Amino acid sequence: MADANFAIKCGGLQMTADGIVFEAENYSLGTATFNVTSTQKWAVSSVGLYEERENPMYVQNTFAQVKSTNTPGLFLTSRTSPVSLRYYGLGLENGPYTINLFFAETAYPDRITRSWKSLGRRVFDIYIQGGLQVKDFDISKEAGGAERAITRRFVTNVTDNHLEIHLLWAGKGTCCVPELGYYGPSISAISVVPGSYVSNMVVEYGYFQHDFPTTCLDSAVLLAIGPRPNTFSYAELRAATDDFSPSNKLGEGGYGAVYKGTLSDETVVAVKQLSVASQQGKSQFIAEVATISAVQHRNLVKLRGCCIEGKRHLLVYEYLENKSLDQALFGRSDLRLDWPTRYNICLATARGLAYLHEESRPRIVHRDVKASNILLDAELCPKISDFGLAKLYDDQKTHISTRVAGTM
């Protein structure tokens, strides 16, 4: 059998990123092509013809400096397909595997430019082992803009020594903006490792263990969360928040204070600062980084990155203009939530929970759902936050019981 793990640089030459060797996948693919790598560990196939595209390339090349990643070189090229793009793991040992798919939208301009070219949309579905994992995946929308890296992680089970990753264009999105034939799935890299989570992070009988030794909460632990989350320096976050100015303070809980910040690229973020005295918060810090890095959904808050420098531990999230639901309901807020709006907030929150319980891999129980952990964006779309008490469980459990947790 081949080695249990492999990594692919889709549409490009071999390279090393974060200590992982991504093998070259720069074949000349056509209308219906199937290629097996010389190592016999994986294969790629593509189906479809860019009928109206003057240059029917199946590789997207860019010199853009992709953001939200420590390895922008990984996203300089991406493999594209008009309809169907599949990657296969061959001769694998049976058991659980963690799959990381690396994306960045480099064909369409950022939507904030509001140019006619930015109206383009790339929408496709993601299947793992024949099962639909993500429907109507839009790279730019999920990443928070064009030329921004995003990683989607999935956990699956190999039973016949065979793994299949399938990206399928289902007729949605646009075909002619900014040029004819700009549609279909696109992917920059893939990594596959055995195990239902990551090394040095414990998943035992489907439960996520929180009893990390505090001495391990450093960059070594951060590196164990593969792929490595986007990291910020303390100086960068200090500058972004104007030295954690009280005027930028958004709120404070048992974990620590949260501040509004503006990064050097003008991205507005929310920075959660771990209280040095919070021993419980240290384990929750790693739990939150690992959990949110593993799942993404429009009703879950996006983790932009984190910072670990000595005793300083910070989490960086997307900034949501309308703050938390409890502030909208009970605090000093200009928001007036009518009953249809409240109904929509409840329904969308339920969608986020349903995704965590039924669709994400691994499945997740939040254990601290409350109004202060439901954040509202500019359109009053709710996003579940604060995964510090979350537990993971496997697909075989139809229900789960845990000890008392969360807020009384």
DABELTA-V122008 format. One record per backbone hydrogen bond with DSSP energy under -1.0 kcal/mol. NH is the residue of the N-H (numbers start at 1). CO is the residue of the C=O. Records with the same first field share a line. If there is no record, write none. Layout:
NH = CO, CO
This chain:
6 = 192
8 = 190
9 = 23
10 = 8
11 = 25
12 = 9
15 = 22
17 = 20
20 = 17
22 = 15
23 = 7
25 = 12
29 = 27
33 = 46
35 = 44
37 = 42
40 = 37
43 = 88
44 = 35
45 = 86
46 = 33
47 = 84
48 = 31
51 = 49
53 = 50
57 = 55
60 = 78
62 = 76
66 = 64
67 = 147
74 = 71
75 = 72
76 = 73
78 = 60
79 = 187
80 = 58
81 = 185
83 = 47
84 = 47
85 = 167
86 = 45
87 = 165
88 = 43
89 = 163
90 = 41
92 = 161
95 = 158
97 = 156
98 = 193
99 = 154
100 = 191
101 = 152
102 = 189
103 = 150
113 = 110
114 = 111
119 = 116
120 = 117
124 = 137
125 = 168
126 = 134
127 = 166
128 = 131
129 = 164
131 = 128
133 = 126
134 = 126
137 = 124
142 = 138
143 = 139
145 = 140
147 = 105
149 = 67
150 = 103
152 = 101
154 = 99
156 = 97
158 = 95
163 = 89
165 = 87
166 = 127
167 = 85
168 = 125
169 = 83
174 = 121
181 = 175
182 = 175, 179
183 = 181
187 = 79
188 = 102
189 = 102
190 = 8
191 = 100
192 = 6
193 = 98
195 = 96
201 = 198
204 = 207
207 = 204
209 = 202
212 = 210
216 = 213
217 = 214
218 = 216
222 = 218
223 = 219
225 = 222
226 = 224
232 = 306
237 = 233
238 = 234
239 = 235
240 = 236
241 = 237
242 = 239
243 = 238
245 = 241
248 = 245
249 = 246
250 = 258
251 = 258
253 = 256
258 = 251
259 = 271
260 = 248
261 = 269
262 = 240
263 = 267
266 = 263
269 = 261
270 = 317
271 = 259
272 = 315
273 = 257
274 = 313
275 = 255
278 = 275
279 = 277
284 = 280
285 = 281
286 = 282
287 = 283
288 = 284
289 = 285
290 = 286
291 = 287
292 = 288
293 = 289
300 = 297
301 = 384
304 = 316
305 = 316
306 = 230
307 = 314
309 = 312
312 = 309
314 = 307
315 = 272
316 = 305
317 = 270
318 = 302
319 = 268
322 = 376
323 = 320
325 = 371, 374
326 = 371
328 = 324
329 = 325
330 = 326
331 = 327
333 = 331
342 = 338
343 = 339
344 = 340
345 = 341
346 = 342
347 = 343
348 = 344
349 = 345
350 = 346
351 = 347
352 = 348
353 = 349
354 = 350
355 = 351
356 = 352
357 = 353
358 = 354
359 = 355
360 = 355
363 = 393
364 = 356
365 = 391
373 = 370
374 = 371
375 = 383
376 = 323
377 = 381
380 = 377
383 = 375
384 = 299
385 = 373
390 = 387
391 = 365
393 = 363
397 = 394
